[in-house]
Amino acid sequence: MKVISRRAVAVLGAFLFSVTVVGAGVMPAQAAAPAPGPMLVGIRSATHPTYDRIVLDFVGGRPGIQSQRFVDELRSDPSDQIEWLTGCTFAEVVMTPAYAHDSDGHPSLPGPQKFRTRNLSNVMAVAITGDFEGYVTFGIGMRKQTWMNVSTLTSPDRVVIDVGR
């Protein structure tokens, strides 16, 4: 029978301890829990011969459309501060239940919450102007007021906003 020296046991113990500590550091972080309903994860835009299209991509279901209207100015929800957005006229779409953040409060949409849409004819800019208590408010800045049609589609879940040129 071979006897292991105290030094060998100490070295082996230190090695196992370091593997345990280092190994714990490389464990993948636990993903944040999703929002309790449809969560906004992407915004896309496209131009068509007679209208501009904005697509809001969701995971976790399809939100309902609470309201869609043309407004004199966009307001942030819940602060009610004026939301400055490029455009001569504005539209607002309110969706519920909907979230633009995960359950930890981090934005679910990678990148900016407001941006210009240089590839579109009438729509100049878009912004998430509200994300509060299950309501997501989306603002649109346009060159001129024409018509707007808002609908929801599935596979994948999305809200489609068509704005006339």
C-alpha positions in Angstrom: 0.0 0.0 0.0 1.4 3.4 -1.0 1.2 6.3 1.5 0.4 9.8 0.2 2.5 12.5 1.9 0.9 15.4 3.6 2.4 17.7 1.0 0.7 15.8 -1.8 -2.6 16.0 0.0 -2.2 19.8 0.5 -1.3 20.3 -3.2 -4.2 18.2 -4.3 -6.6 20.0 -1.9 -5.4 23.4 -3.2 -5.9 22.3 -6.8 -9.4 21.1 -6.1 -10.3 24.3 -4.3 -8.9 26.5 -7.2 -10.9 24.4 -9.7 -14.0 24.9 -7.7 -13.5 28.6 -7.3 -12.5 29.3 -10.9 -15.1 26.9 -12.2 -17.8 28.8 -10.3 -16.6 32.1 -12.0 -17.3 30.7 -15.5 -20.7 29.4 -14.9 -23.2 31.1 -17.2 -25.2 33.9 -15.6 -28.9 33.0 -15.0 -31.0 34.7 -17.6 -33.4 37.4 -16.5 -36.9 36.3 -16.2 -39.1 37.4 -19.0 -41.7 40.1 -18.7 -45.2 38.8 -17.7 -46.6 39.4 -21.2 -45.6 40.3 -24.7 -42.1 41.9 -24.7 -40.8 44.2 -27.5 -37.5 42.8 -28.9 -37.1 44.5 -32.3 -38.1 47.3 -34.6 -37.9 47.1 -38.3 -38.9 49.4 -41.2 -39.5 49.0 -44.9 -40.7 51.2 -47.8 -43.5 50.2 -50.1 -44.8 52.0 -53.2 -47.6 53.7 -51.4 -46.8 53.5 -47.7 -44.0 53.2 -45.1 -44.1 50.2 -42.8 -42.8 49.8 -39.2 -42.8 46.4 -37.6 -42.5 45.9 -33.8 -41.4 42.4 -33.0 -42.6 40.7 -29.8 -41.9 37.5 -27.9 -44.2 36.0 -25.3 -47.4 36.7 -27.2 -49.1 39.4 -29.2 -50.1 42.7 -27.6 -53.5 44.3 -28.1 -53.8 47.7 -29.6 -55.2 50.1 -27.0 -55.3 53.2 -29.2 -53.8 54.7 -32.4 -54.1 58.4 -33.1 -52.5 61.5 -34.5 -51.3 63.9 -31.8 -49.9 67.5 -31.7 -46.9 66.3 -29.6 -45.6 63.2 -28.1 -45.5 62.8 -24.4 -43.4 60.3 -22.3 -45.3 57.9 -20.2 -45.4 58.1 -17.2 -43.6 61.4 -16.8 -45.8 63.3 -19.2 -42.7 65.3 -20.4 -42.6 66.3 -24.1 -40.7 63.7 -26.2 -38.7 65.5 -28.8 -38.8 63.6 -32.1 -38.0 64.6 -35.7 -41.2 65.3 -37.7 -43.8 67.9 -38.7 -46.7 65.8 -37.5 -46.9 62.8 -35.0 -48.8 59.6 -34.4 -49.0 57.5 -31.2 -49.8 53.8 -30.8 -50.5 52.4 -27.4 -50.3 48.6 -26.9 -51.3 46.5 -23.9 -50.5 44.1 -22.4 -47.0 44.9 -23.6 -43.5 45.5 -22.1 -40.3 47.0 -23.4 -38.3 45.7 -20.4 -37.6 42.3 -18.7 -38.7 41.5 -15.2 -35.4 43.0 -13.9 -36.2 46.4 -15.5 -33.6 46.1 -18.2 -34.7 47.3 -21.7 -35.7 44.4 -23.9 -34.8 46.2 -27.1 -31.1 46.3 -27.9 -29.9 49.7 -29.0 -31.5 53.1 -28.9 -35.1 53.7 -27.8 -35.4 56.5 -30.4 -34.0 56.7 -33.9 -34.3 58.3 -37.4 -35.7 56.2 -40.3 -33.7 57.5 -43.2 -34.9 54.7 -45.6 -38.6 55.8 -45.4 -40.4 58.4 -47.4 -42.9 59.9 -44.9 -41.8 58.5 -41.5 -38.8 60.4 -40.3 -38.3 59.0 -36.8 -39.7 56.5 -34.3 -39.4 56.2 -30.5 -40.6 54.2 -27.6 -42.2 57.0 -25.6 -43.7 54.8 -22.8 -43.2 51.6 -21.0 -45.2 51.6 -17.8 -47.5 49.2 -16.0 -48.1 46.9 -19.0 -48.5 49.6 -21.6 -46.0 50.4 -24.3 -46.4 53.7 -26.2 -44.8 54.1 -29.6 -44.3 57.5 -31.2 -43.9 58.2 -34.9 -42.6 61.5 -36.4 -43.7 62.1 -40.0 -43.2 64.7 -42.8 -47.0 65.0 -43.4 -50.2 63.6 -41.9 -51.8 61.0 -44.2 -53.3 57.8 -43.0 -52.2 55.1 -40.6 -53.3 51.5 -40.3 -52.2 49.4 -37.2 -52.6 45.6 -37.1 -51.2 42.6 -35.3 -49.8 39.4 -36.9 -48.5 36.1 -35.7 -45.6 33.7 -36.5 -43.7 35.7 -35.3 -45.8 37.9 -33.0 -45.7 41.5 -34.2 -47.5 44.8 -34.5 -47.4 46.3 -38.0 -47.9 50.1 -38.5 -48.4 51.2 -42.1 -48.2 55.0 -42.7 -49.4 56.5 -46.1 -46.9 58.5 -48.1 
